[in-house]
Amino acid sequence: MALIETGDDISSIKLVYIFNLVGSLIYPMLIMGAWVAYEKKPHAEQWLQSHYRFQITSFYISLILLILSWGLLYLGNLYGLAVMMLWIVWNITRSIKGLKTLKAQLPITYPNSLLLG
């Protein structure tokens, strides 16, 4: 049973990118996006699988950066705020790049990249 039924893979990928964008402010949306990407990836075409892999990689990098930033803030270190701001800019930029690449119907060149793929 699917978590969210979206029909075709392109709609699912767009939905996950939107979850990632909204997840910049509402963190549980990141988990929902990763869940959908994990669920849909095995059944997608090869070029669409690169988008799912890109989204899954984005989730794990986001998780690491959020734990780091919240940990630093908990310890009273304001560098945590800087890490969080950098993560927000990185997450939004990465999601927009993914949406543009999807619109052009191209695969993500380097889906496991730490930067913008």
N, C-alpha and C positions, 0 to 999 in steps of 0.2 A: 504494500500500500504506500502510495506516495504521500509525502508531507504536504506538498502543494502541487496540484495538477495545473500545468500551464499549457499543455498542448505540445507544440513543437519545441525543439531545442533552442532555436534562436530566441524565442520568448523567455525560456527558462534562463538563458544566459543574460539577457537584458534584466530580468528580475533580480538575478544575483548581483549584477553591477549596481542596481538601484539599492538593494539591501546593503551593499558595501558603502555606498554614498551616505545613506541614512545612518548606517552603523558608525559613522564618524561622530555622531552625537548620541545615538541610542545603541549601546554596545551589543545587546542581545540580537540585533539584526545581523551582526556579523556571523553569529552562530547559525542562524537560520539560512543565510546565504551559503555557508560552507556545507551545511546539511544538504541543501538542494543540489549543489555542485557535486558532492560525493554520490548522491543518488542517481543523477542523470549522466554522469561522465561515462560509465561503461557502455552505454547504449548509443552514444552519440557518434557522428561521423568523425573521422580523424582530425580535420581542421577545427572542428568545434571542441574536440577533447582538449586542444591546446588552450582554449579559453577557460574551460573548467579547471585545468591544471593551474593556470594563471590565478584563478580565483581562490583555489585551495592554498596555493603558496602565499597569496596575499593574506589569507586568514591567519596562517601560522606566524608570519612575520608580524602581523598586527597584534596577535596574542602576546608575542614576546615583548614587543615595544610597549604595549599597555601594562603588562606586568612590571616591566622596568620602570615606567613612568610613575605608576601608582606606588611602587615600592620606594622610589626616591622621594616622592611627596610624603609618604607615611613617615619616612625618616627625617622629614623637615628640610629636605634638600630641594631648592627651587629649580634645579636642573631637570627635575621630573616634569615640570611645566613646559620647559623647552622641548623635551623629548616628546611630550604629548602634542605640542603645536606642530613639530616636524612630522609626526605621524599623521596628523590630520591632513596636512598639505600633501604628503606622500600618498595617502589613501585616496584622496579626491583625485589627484593627478593620475594615479594608476587606474582608477575606475573609468575616468573620462577617456584615457588612452585606449582602454579595452573596448569601450563603447564605440569609439571611432573606428577601431580596427574591425569590430564586428559589423558595423554599418558598411564598411568597404568589402565585406565578405572575405577577409583575409585571416589566416591563423596568426596567433601570437608567435613571434619569432623565437623568443627565449622565455617560455612560460615559467621556468624555475628561477629566473633572474630575481635578484634582490631589488633591482631598480625598476625600470619601466618596461622590461621585456623587450 
